[in-house]
Amino acid sequence: MDHERLGRGGLQAAVVAALPKVLVLAAVLLTVAALCPSALAWQPGEPFGFDFPRLGMWWPDAEEQELSAIARYDYVILGPWDDEGVASALRARNPDIVLLNATNACEIDFDPSPAAPPWATEDLRRASPRWLLTQVGADLRADVNAAATTLPVSRVTASSGGRTYRLFVPGDFAVIGEELVLVREVDAAAKTLRVRRGVVWPAVAHAAGDRVAAAVSHWPQSLIFDQSTYCPTATVDASVGPETWVEYNARVSAALVAGDVWDGLLIDRADGGESWLVGGSRARTIDPDRSGRVVDDEYAAFDAAWNAGLRRYEELVRAALPDKLVYVNWGHPNHDLLNGNNFEGFPDDQGSAYGRSWGATVFGSGGTGGYLDWLDRSLQPNLSTIETYEDDGSPDASEDGSYDNPASRPGFRPDYRKMRFGLTTALLGDGFFSYEINTNGHGSLGLLWFDEYAGGGRGRGYLGQPTGPPRRVAGQLTSPVLTAGGGFESAADVAGWDWWTAEEYAGTVERDMTTAAQGSSSLRIDVTRAGGQAWRAAVSRGGVALVKGRDYTLSFWAKADRPRDVSLWAQQRAAPWKEWLDLGAVRLTTAWTRYVVSARARGADERATLHVGVGQETGTVWLDDVRLQRGSRDVWRRDYEHGTVLVNATSGARVVRLDGVWHKLRGRQVPAVNDGAYVTQVRLPARYGVILVRATEQ
């Protein structure tokens, strides 16, 4: 490691200079602890003061990578494996750096091999197997002792709704009381499981009738714990007594950042509603109440219980860390408790985020919420980040989670186009940007640094502060309107739109001639009974022709009787109901407002249906001048004190004319792009962005 001096005053320099070289780092750390008991770069409730671009880095390798390279970022996420000495050494190099430790809301990684060192299962051993989230299981048909490797069970499949589910498959980890076993073989005829006993926790005897259930997993060598309100209590610390996973995890998480060197905590896997796991390779079912019954209601009750448990966990963490940052990854929108959200893996190679469109991810509300929504609504200071990956591949490609790092290959050249698209997308808001190789390794796979990060030599923060919000620079669409009757000017217009509610939802629609944004009337929707899911109460227009891969824009006027979200999408009109357009959600106000959202069609359909979902809550919504058209207006600009940012999120190249002469950056990595040229217009390829600086400042 490179032992730099603090450089924060004569006293520090004198102390360091007077010591032998082997004691330099120790002196640095002591001085930092004395003079910097807490972060200097921010105050609770106040925005960060960093100039732009703002940069973050997740989980670098402090043992193998230069600390000076890690310390270049505005914030860095370390892990429980990094001690406070690493954090203090980074702050010595960058006194304003924001340092977070990390935890996980619901998962624990472990090494299940018999030869695994004790530290590889330590986190799992400290918890209780009774807290594990499990699938529908079976009962033991007979007593088994601690040495038995064949378990007789009451069943190996379960049926419901015309479907049959396998309860166990080889490779499952299954829970029996306080023990975890590895399923090696399933004998369906004999109804037996051949298992390896005593994985992590010791093998013990079990009685006939004891429940056996496969644990739910998402990543290789990782198990999910039950964050829902269904979770039972267990005692793992006699001084604490019985507690749920949420209560246990909150106190363990808060303890990770108890030291003054930490600014806060990242909570990974803080997403809501875990029923999306069902149907994957490691979760065929979920048994929320451990009753052994297959859930047939789309897991709505389980998702609600999961979200309630997640909120309770974040409330406990926030109460324990009132003056520290609490930051989440793809988090459920508990904005009042959190200092921002990370948009991992966005934009991907298609410009989306796990199938969610670029526009919905940046500008949307509802559900997880959009990037700008999190910046606006969650706590200050705000760490919301666009985290783009060089490689969008999944760790599922390798069962043991190993990863072939492209950055380690000879001649590796980063995807500069993708990086610029992600960075300029982040610069549409006041958040941060991180470019990493892959989710399986993050910063430890390589600390990538680009000309755009420091303006080709101009210095960090070279753009200064923004001078206004982002604005569209694409003109109005002239393509035909695909949704007839969207002005609701006649009874026939209203009749062309369908109103549907699920059984437990209710409402009415009618033409309203007392208020309109355009013309003389609008569509009034009164939702009188709701259950939190937008799609279960929707007004729709069928017969919409979509072409796969083409951009489409929905524009409309809307208002509501109180601020609320509505969701927007287009899909098949019959099973399997595939969604073709993800137009996200928008937040309505009580005043007529024009909304414009765009997405690329995932499939072709001559008779698709456009939906406006209002089932999230009761109340009144008005719509007017609803237009779905081919094309996209997602070309954006945001100005800064010393430059401007342009983003083209559409599927085709666009030319943007500028207000005067601007200067391209001059860089070394891709001189054909960053050539320092003076320009009055810029051609932006599809899904691309560029940073320009003011010509007078070059």
N, C-alpha and C positions, 0 to 999 in steps of 0.2 A: 504493500500500500504506500501511497505517496503522503508523507507526513508534512502537510502545509502548516504554516503559521496562521494564527487568527487574523492578523492585520487589522485589529479593531482598536488599537491604541498603544501608546508607548509602554505601558505597564505589561501588557501581554507579550509584546515583542521582547522586552528586556528579560522577562522570566524565561521565555522559550530559548533565547540566545544563550543564557547562562547555564543551561542544562545539557547533559550529554545527549547525543542523538536518540538513544533508545528510550529516553524519557520525554521526548518532545510531545508525542501524542497524548501521553498522560497529562502533561501540563495543559495542553490545549483543551482537553475534555474538562479538567477541573475549572479552567477559566470560563469556559462556556457555561458550565453549571452555575458558577457564581454570578456571572454577569447577565446570563440569558435564562433565567428560571422558567420562562415561558416564551412562546412565539412572539416575534416582534412585528410580523407582517400583517396582522389583522386584529380586529377587536370584535367581540360578539355583537351581532346586530348591525354591523357596518359592512358595506361592500369591500371586497379586496381592492387594493390600490395598484395592483400590478398593471403595467402597460401591456400592450398586445403586440404579437400573439402571446397568449398564455398557454403554458405547456405543462403537462403532467407525465409521470412515468410510473407504471405498475410493476412491482416485484422485480427490481433489478437484482443482480447477483453481486452483493457487496464483497464477496470473497475473491471473485475472479475479475470484476470490472473496476476500473479506476474510479475512486470516489469523486475525483474532480469532474469526471464525465457524468456521473449520476447527479451531482450537485448543480448542474446547469439548469435543471427543470425548476419550475415554480413550485410544484408539489411532487412528492414522491411517496408512494405507498410501499411500505416495508411489510414484513410478516413477523409472526411470533418467533420465528427462527433467528431474526435479527435482534441482537441485544441493544440496550440503550447506548452502548459505546459506538455502534454504527450510526445511530441517529445523531448523536452528539458530534461525531466526526464530520457528518454531512453539513450540520449547521455551522461548524467551524469554517467550512468552505463557502457557505452561502447563508449568512445570518438571517435572511428573509425567507428561506425555504420553509414550506409547510410540510410537515412530516406526519403521516398517518400509519398506525398499525392496522392490522386487518383481522377480521373474523368472518364467520359464515353464519347466516341466520338459521340454516336447517341441515347442513351437511357436515360430515366429518370424514376426512380421507384416512386411509390406513393401509398397511401392507399385510395381507392375510396369509402370507407364506409362513410355514412352520419355522423357518430360519430367520424370520424378520427380527431385527434388533428391538429392544424394548421401547425405544423412542418412537418407532414406527406405528405403534398401536396405543401409545400413552393417552392421547386425547380421547380415543374411543373407550379405553378402559375406565377413564374417570367418570364417564356418563353411565346411564343405566340402559340395558337393552330393552327394558319395558317402555322406554320412550321412543323406540324406533317406529317409524311409519311402516305399516305392513299391508300386504295384500290379503285377499280372502284366503283363509287357511283351512285346516282340518284339526281333528283331535287325535291324540295317541289312542290306539286300540288296546294297548297293554302297557304295563309298567316297563321302564327301561332303566338299566343302571348306568353309571358314569362311563363304562367301557364299551357299551353297545354301539355298533356302527350301522345297524339296520333299524330303522324306525317304522313300526307298523302304524299306518294312519287310516283314518275313517274314510278318506276319499282323496283322489288326486285330481279330480276335475269338479267343476260346479257349472250348472246351467241356469240361464235366466234369459227371458225375452227371446227365446229361439236360438241363443248362442251358447256354446260350451267354452269354458275357460280352463286352461291348464293352471292348476294351483302351484305346481312346482316344476322347474326345469333344471337340468344340470347347470351348475354355475351360480344358482341362487344361494344367497345367504338367508337362512331361516332362523326365526326366533322361537325358542322354547323357554318360557320363564325368564331366568337370568342368564341364559346361555345362547350363543350364536353358533350355528353349524353351517358347514358348506355342503350343499347338495351335490353329490357326484353322479348319482344315477336314480332314475325314477322307474319303478316296476309297476306299470298301470294295472296289470292283471293281479298281482299279489298285493297291491296297494301298500307298497313299502318304499322307503327312501334309503338309499345307501349314502352315508354322510361322513364327513370328517368332523369330529367332535372338538369342543373346547377352543373354537376360534375366538381369540381375544380374551374372553372370559372363561373361567375353568369349567370343565365338564362336570355335571352333577346328575344325580338320579332324577327321573321324572315319573309321574304317576299316570296311569290310564286316565284319559279325559283331558289332559293338559293340552292347551292350544299350540299348534305348530303352524307358523305362517311365514311365507317368504317376505323378506324385507324389501322395501322399495329403494331403488337406486336410480341415479341418472348418469353419473360419471363412472368409469371403471375405478374399482378400488375405493369406492365412496358409498356411504349410506346416508339416507335421509331420515331426520328425526321429526317427530310429530309436533309441529308448531301450532296445530289447531287447538281449539278449546275442548276437543275430545280427549286430549292426551291425559293419561293417568299420572298420578304422583308416584315418586320413588324417593328413597333417602340414600344419598351418596355421601353426605357429610352429616354426621350425628349432631354437630353444633348448629346446623341449619334446619334439619328435619325434613319432612316430606315436601317435595317441590315438583313442579312440572318441568318439562324441557325448557319452556320459555323462561321460567324463573331462574333455572340453573344457568342457561346460556347467557342471560342478561348480566348476571353477576360475574361470570367468567369473562365475558366480553369487555365489560367496563374495567376490569382489573388489568387488562392488557395495556391500557393507556393511562394508568394511574400516575406514572412518572411525569415530571414537569417537562421532559424533553419532547413529549408527544403533543401534537396539536389536535389530534382527534382519531377517529376510528372509521375505517371502511367496513361496511357490512355487505358481504357478497351474498348472492342468492336471496335477496330481499324482495323477490317478486311475489305477487299475490296469486291466489287460486291455483293450487298445484294439480288440479285434475287433468291438466294438459299432459301430465306424465303418462296417463293411461293410454295404452296402445303402443308405447315405445318398447324397445328391446328389453327393458328391465322393470316394467310395470304393466302387467296384464290387467290388474284390477287394483283398487284401493279399498280397504275395509276401515272406514273412519271410526266406527264405534266398536270394532273388534267383535262383531256379532256373527260373522261368518256368512252374511247375506251379500249377494252381489247387488251393487247399487245400479238402479235403472233410471234415475232421474237426472242424468247428466252431472251428478255430483254438485249440484247447486248448493245444497246445505253444507257439504264438506268445504267447498271453496269459501263460503261465508264464514265458517268456523275457522278456517285457516287464516283468512284476512283479519279476523278479530284477534287471533293469537299473535299474528305478526305485529299488529298495532300495539298490543300489550307489551310485547318484547321491546319495541322501539320506545314506548313510554318509559319502561324501566331503565333502558340504557340512557335515554335523555335525562331522566331524573338523577341518575348516577353521574352524568357528565354534563352538568348544566352550562358550562362555559367552554366546552370543546366542540369540535366539528363532528357531526355524525352524517356520514355520506354513504349512499347505497348504490348498488349495481342493478340496473333495470328494475328499480324499486316500485312497490305499490305506492300510490301517491298520498302518503301521509305527510303532506307538505309542512304542516305545522311543527313537525318533530325533526325534520331533516334539513341538512345543508346541501341539498342537491342530489342529482342522479347521474349515473354513468350510462351512456348509450353505447354499450359494448358491441363491437363488430359492425359498426355503422360508419359510413356507407360500405356495403359489401360490393362484390364485383358487378352486381346489377344496380347498384345505387340505392338499395333498400336495406332493411334491417330485419332479418328472419322473416322475410315475406311482407313486412310492413313497408309501405311506400315511403319515399324520401319526404314528401310533403307532410304526411301524417306524423313522421318521426320528428321533423323539425318544428312544424307549426301546430300540430294537433293537440287537442285536450282529450279528456275522457280516458278510460282505461289506465294504462301506464302514464299517459300524458306525453306531450312533445317536449323537445329540448327547450324551446323558448318559454313554454308553459312552466316548466320546472324552474327556470331562471327567474320567472316573474313571481311565482307563488310560494316557493320554499324559502327557508330561512337564509339570512345573510350572516356572514359571508357565504357565497354560493360556489360550490365546486363542480357544478354540472359540466360534464365532459363529453365530447365526441371522441370515442376510442376506435380508431380504424385499424384493421389488420391487413398486413401484407397477404396473408394466406387465410382464407375463410374456412378452411377445412376443419372438420370436427375431430375431437380426440377419439370418437367411437371407431375411427378407422383402425385403431389398435386397441385390443382388449386390455393390454396392460398400461395404456395411457402414454406409451413412448411416442416420440415425435421426431421425424426427420426434418431438422431445421434447415430451411433453404439458405439462411444467412451464413451457414457454415460451408456451403458449397463454393468451389472456385468460380470466380467471375460473377458472383451474385450481384445483381443490380435491382435495387428496390423499384417498386411500381410508383414512379414519381407522379403519374397522372392521378392515381388513386389517392396518394398522399395529398396532393393539392386540392382534390375534390373534398376530402375530409376536413382539411385545415380551413379552407375558405367557408365550408358549411359551418364549422364551429365559430368562425369570425362573424357570422350573421347575428350572433348573440354575444353575451358578455362572459361566456364560459371558457373552458380549457380544451386543449387538443392533445391527444396522444396517438402516436403511430407505432405499432408493435408488430412482431412477426405473426403471432398466433395466440389464441387463448390458452394453449397448452405450453406455458412457459413465460409469456409476457416479456417483460424487459430483460429477463435472464437470457433470452435467446439472442440479444443484441440491442445495444442502445443506438438507434438510428438518429442521425442528425442531418438536417437539410438546410440548403441555402435560404429557404423561406423562413426558417426559425430565427435567424439573426439578420435578415435582409441582405444576404450576400456580403456581409462584412460591416453593415451599418450598426450592428449591435443589438442585443436583446431588447425587446420592447420598442422596436424601431417605428411601429405604427402609432404609438401613443395611445390616446383615448378616442373612442368613437365620438363622432359629432352628431349622430342621429340614429334612428332605427333602420333596419333593412327596408329596401323598397324595390318593387318590381320594375324592371326595365324592359319587359316584353310588351308589345302592343296588344290590343284587343284581338280576340279570335274572330275570324270571318267565316268559319266552317258552319255547316247546317246544324240547327238545334235538333237533337235526337229525342227530346222529351216534349211532345206536343201538350198544349194545355197548361203549361207551367205558370201562366199568368193568372189563372183562376178568374178570368173575366166573365165567365158564364157558367151556368149549371152543367152544361156539357163538358166544359173543361174539368170541373171537379169530378164528374162522373168517370172521367178517364183515368183517375188515380184511385188505387185500391187502399182500403184501410183494413188492417188485420191485427188481432191481438191474440195472444195465447190465452188459455182458459182462465188463468189466475190474474190476467190483466184486463183492463177495460178502458173505454174512451169513445169519443165521437169526433167526427170531422164535419165541417160545413163551410160553405162560402160565407165570408165576412165582408159585408159592404160598408162597414163603418171605419175600416182602416186598411191602408195599402201603402206599399213602397213605390209601386209602379201601377199606373192605371187606376181603376176604381174599386178593386176588391182584392182579397187575399184568401188563403186557406187557413182556417182556424182549427187547431187540433187540441182537444181537451182530454187529457189523460186523467182518468178518475181513479184507477187502481193500477199500481205499478209494483215491480218486484226487483228492480235494480239492473235488469238486463235489457239493453237498448233494443235488441232485435225482436223481443217478444211483443212489442207494440210499434208498428211502423206504417207509414204511408208510402206507397210504392207506385212506380210507373213501369209497366211491362213493354215488351216489344222493342227493346233497345239493341241495336246491332253493334257488336264489338269485334274488333280485329286484334288478334293476339300481337303483343309487342308494341301496339300504338299507344300514344299518350291520349288521355281524355281529361277534360276539365269540367268540373261542376261549379257553376256560379249561381248564387241565389241571394235574395234578401230574406232576413228572418229577425224575429224578436221573440221574447217570452215574458211571462208575467213576473219572473224573477230570474236572476242569472242561473244558467244551467247548460248542460251539454246536450248535443244531439249527435248521433253517429250516422255515417254516410258510407254506402257501399253498393256494389252491383254484383249479382250472382246468377247462377242458373235458376230457372223457374221450377225445376223438379229435381228429385233425388239424382245425384248425391249433393245437390245444392252447393256446388263449388263457387267460391268467391272469386270473381274476375277482377274487380276493382276495389282496392282498399283506399278509400278516400278519407279515412280517419274520423276524427270528431272535432267539432268546433264548439266553443263556448259562446252561448247567446247572452245578450244583455236585454234590458227592457226597452231599448231604442232600436228602430230599424237600422240594420247594418248589412252591408254587402259582404258576402263571403265568397272566396275563390279557392278551390282545392283541386289538385291534379294527381293522377296516378297512371301507371302503365298497365295495360290489360294483360292478365296472366293467361288468358285463353281466348279462343274465338267463340262467338255465340251470336246467332242471328236474332234470338228472342230473349235476351237477358233482361233482368228486372233491376231497376234502380230503387234503392230503399233509403228512406230517412227514418232512422230509429229513434224513438222517443220514450222507450220503456224504462229508462233509468229511474224516473221519478214522476210523481203526479204533477199536474200544472198545465198551463196553456202555452202553446207555441203557435206562432203565425209564420207562414211561408209565402213568398211571392217571387215571381219572375225566375222560376227554377229552370236552368238551362244546362243540359249536358251536351258538350261539343267535343269533336275530335281536335287534338292539339293540346299544348301546354303553355302556360305563361310563367313557368317556374324558372325565370332568369332574374337574378337578384343582384343588388348592389348595396354595399354599406360603406360609408365614408368614415375615415379616421383623420386625426389631426395631421398625419404625415403621409397618408396614402389612401387607397381605396381597394375594395375587395369585390370581385365579380364572380358569380356562381351560375353555371348553366346546369340545371338538374333535369333537362329534357333529354329526349332520345335522339335529337338531331343537333347539328352544329348551329350556332347562332352568332351573328355579328352584333356587337354592342358599340354604338357610337358614344364617344366621351365628350364631356364638356370642356374642351380645350386640350392642351398637350399634357400627357402623362409619361412617366418613365418606367420601363420594365426594370426589375431587379437585375443586377449583374452578378451571376454566380458561376461556380466552377463545375457543378455536377451535371447540369444539362444546359450548356451554353446556347444551344439552339433555341431554347425557351427563354431563359433568363440571360438575354444578350445585351441588356442595358439600353435597348432602342427607345427612342421617343415615339409615341404613338398617339393618334387621335381616335382610333377605333381598335377593337380587339376581336379576333375571331376565336370563339370558344367552342371546342369540340363537345360532343355529347358527354354529359356527366363529368364536368371539368370545372376548375376554378383557377383564378389568377389573382396575384397581388401586384398592384402598381403603386409607385411612390410619386409624390408631387414633383414635377419637373424642376421647380424652383429650388428644391432641396437636394438635388443630385450633385 
